[in-house]
Each structure stands twice: as C-alpha cells, then as structure tokens.
Amino acid sequence: MPLSEQEQRLLEEMERSLYHNDADFVAAVSARRVKPTYSVVVAGILVGIVGLAVLITGVVIRQPLVGVLGFAIMFAGVLIAVTPRRGRMDAAPLSRDDAEKERRRGTFMQNLNDRWDKRPGEHEE
C-alpha cells in the first residue's frame, strides 16, 4: 500500500530535518561497508571445505556429534568469509560533504518510486 501524499511529505520533511540537524549521525550511519579481503575469503572457504569433510565423515561413521561439529566448522567458515574485519577499516566513513551528496541524490521514497516507474514489463499509462 503506497503512502499518501501527506505521509510522503511528512517523511521527506523528517528526512531533511535529520540531514540538516545531525549530519554527523547521518555520516556515521551511512558509512560504506568494508569488503572482506581476498585472503580472508579464501581462508573462510578452506575452513568451510574442512567442515564439509568433517560433516561427511560424521555421516559415514554414523556419529551425529562429528556431523554437528562439521556443520559448526562449515558455519564458522562462512562467517569468516563474509564478516568484515573490525580492526582494519579500508573504507572511511562518509564525510559531511559526501553525506550531503548522498542526500541530494534523492529521498528513499523518490528513489523507490523512480525504480518502480522504470521497472521492465507492464506499464500503465
């Protein structure tokens, strides 16, 4: 269900107020994601493969605890591969100027409406 015009105006006004009054908060919240490094992803994949081997071994020898341990190791491998490192921040948080540029790109609702209008397929005219 789409928002009414009054709700859209209120949301846009709240958004403008947030950007205007608390640009530091906006810059901190909209910080760029840190991408995991190649070596961390490879390590996570290798740990996942070891976990898969332990899981299969647990199934073959019919030991549920070994299978559960293998699953836990696989899960840890996935976490290692996809979780960004905290100690090393490759991407800096957005500055006030960058936050202002992000704001000027358009509101969330406007971007959503634009994407809806540009969707492929049925166009109601």
N, C-alpha and C positions, 0 to 999 in steps of 0.2 A: 504494500500500500504506500503510495508516494506521500510525501509531506505536503501539507497545504502551503500556500504562498506565505501566510503569516508565520508558520513554523520555519519555513526556509529562511525568511528574513531574520527571524529571531536567532536561528542557528548561525547565519552569516555574521550577525552583529556580535554574537558571543565570540566567534572565531576572531573577528577583527579586534575585539577588545583584548582577547588573550594575547594575540601577536603584538598589539600596541603596548600593553601594560607589563607583560612579562616575557620579553624577548629572550632573556637568559634561559628561562624554563623551556621555551619552545626549542631553543638551540640544543639544550641538553636532551630533551625527549626525542627529537628528531635526528639524533646522531646517526651517522652512517653505520651500517653493520660491518663488523670486522669479518673478512673472509678467512676461512681456515687455510693454512699454508699447505703446499703440496706434500711436504714430508709428514705432516700430521694426518692428512687424509690417507696417505699410503700406510702409515702405521695403524690407523683405525681399520683399514681394510684387512691388513695382515692379522690383526687381533681377531677380527670377525671370522676370518677363514680358520684360524686356530680354534675358535669357539665352535664353528660348524663341525670341524673334525672331532672335537670332544663330544659334541651332541650325537653325531653318528656313531661314535664308539660306544656311548652310553646305550643307544638303541640296540646295537649289535650284541653287546654283552648283557643286555636286559637289566641294566642298573639305572633306575629312574634318577637317583641322585647325581650320577655322572651326566645324564642328559640335561638335568636342570642346571648343573654347573656349566655345561657347554652353552646353553641358552644365555645364561648370565654373562659369559665371556663374549658371546656374539653381541649382546646388547651393549656391553661396555665398548666394544669395537666401534659400533655405530655412533655411540656418544662421543668417542674420541674423534671420529672423523667429522662430525657435523657441529660440534660445540666450539665456538671461537675461544681462543686463548685469552684470558684476562690480563695476564702480565704484559702482553705485547699488543699495543693498540696501533695497527698500521694506519687506520683512518682516523683522522682527528674529528672531534665533534664539530658541528656546523657553527660558523661564526655568526655574529648578528647580521652581517651583510648577506650571508648565504641563507639564513633563516628568512630574511626579508624577500630574497629571490624566490624561495620556496612558497612563500605566502602569495607573491604576485602571480605565480603560475595559475592560480585559481583555487577556489574553495573545494573542499572534498565533494560536496554535493554537485557543484558545477562540473567537476571532472567526471563524476559518476554519470551525470546527465549527458555530457558530451560523448562518453563511451557508449551509453545506451543508444544515442542517436546515430552513432557511426557503426553499430553492430551490423554484421552481414545478415542477409536473409530478408525477412519480411519488413517492409517499410510502409507505415501507414501515412498516407498523405491526404 
